[in-house]
Amino acid sequence: MPVVAINMMNAFTIEKLRDNAISNEQIIEGLEKQEMENWKEIDATLNFDDLVALYQNDRNALESALMDGYSVKFLTFNGLKNLLKMRLHKIEGEDFQICDTGLTHLSLSSGELAILQQMLSINWSIEGNTNDPTINVLLK
């Protein structure tokens, strides 16, 4: 089954909710019942319009994105850094370095690597390093 592609804002919203102990089931239930007011306490700047639209237009796609994972339709450089922080708890300067064309020396477990490979949009590539077990994530 192909991975559902969602926009970057939906990915941020999902990961922000998950990072604050909102389960996939609670996300679906909140959208179903239109009960998202408590989520604003997590981050007052969160905008749920895109997530609501995805739910209303294609509930199955949203459920698949939550349960099976997702890719981001177009992932920007800052979007990649933010998703690494939110989803995999990787911090710039500690867990990876920045270069002109992406990220270098990123160390991931095999499970984390699978998540990253799934999330990346087609404008990114992953390259291994020959001298150490880290990877580079570079713009194509």
N, C-alpha and C positions, 0 to 999 in steps of 0.2 A: 504494500500500500504506500503510495507516495506521501511524503511529508507535507503537511499543510504550510503554506507560506502566508505569514501575517506581516502587517506593517510594524515598523520599529516602535511606534508609540504603544501598540497593543502588547508587544513583547515587554517594554518597560513597565507597563501597568501590571501585567501578569506577574512579572518578577518582583515588583515592589510589593504586591499583595502577598505573594508566597513568602517573601523575606520577612513579612510581618505576621506569619503563622496563619494566613488565610489559605485553607486547603482548596484544591481544585473543585471539590464538591461544593464548598461554600461559595466559590466564585460563581459557579453555574446557578446555584440556588439564589444568590443575591441578584443576579441578572434576571432570572426567571420571575422573581417576586418584585423586581425593581426596588430592592432594599440595599442601597449602596451608601446611604448617609454615613454609616459608621466607618466606612472605608476612608472618608475624607479626614478622619482623625489621624490616619496614618501619614498622610501628606496632603495638605490643603491644596496643593497645586495639581494634584492628579485630576485628569479629565477623563471621564469614562465614556464619552460620546462614541469614540471609535470602537471600544469594546462592546458597547450596547448595540451598535450598528452591526458588528460582526455576529453577535448573538442572534439578533433579529433576522439577519439576512441568511445566515447559514449556521444554525446551532451545532450541527454535526461537525463542521469545520472547527468551531471553537472547542468543542469537546475533544476532538482529535488533537488539537494543538495542546490542550491542557494535559491530556492523558498519555499521548504518544510522542509528544514533542513537536517542534515547529522549526521552520527556517524563517529568516527575516527576508522579506522581498528585496530590500536594498539596505544594506548595513553600512553606515558611515563609520569613519575612523573613531569619532567620539562615541558613537553608538556601540561599537565593538568594545571599547574600554569600559563603558558603563555596564554592558551586559556581562562582561567578564567579572566585574565587581559584584553585580547583583546576583547573578546566577551561580558563579563558581567561586565567589569570594576571593578573587585575584586582584591584587593591588599593584598599580603602576609603581615602579621603583623597587618594590619588594619581590614581586612574583614574575615580573617581566620588565623589559626595557623598551623605550620608544625609539624608533628610527624614522627616517624620512618616508619610508614606504610601508610602515606597519609596526608590528611588535616583534621583539626578539627575546630569546632565552625564556620562553614560557614553559614552565614545568607543569604537566598535567598527568593525572592518573589515566588509565585506559578508559574508565567510565566518563571522566571529564572530557577527554579527547573526543569521545563519541558524541557527547552533547555539543561540543564546539563545532565539530564537523557538520552536524545536523543544522545548527543555527546559522552558519555562515551563508551569506548570499553569494552569488556566482562571481562577484567582483573581488573575492578573496581567495587566497590559496594558502595551504599549510605546507611548510617545508621542514624536514628534519635537519638537525645539526649533526655533523659527523663526529665531532669531538666530545659531545655530551648528550644526555637524553632529552634536552629541551627541544622545543619547536619554534619556528618563526611563523607568524601569520602576516602575510604580505598582500598588498593590493596587486591585482593582476595588471 
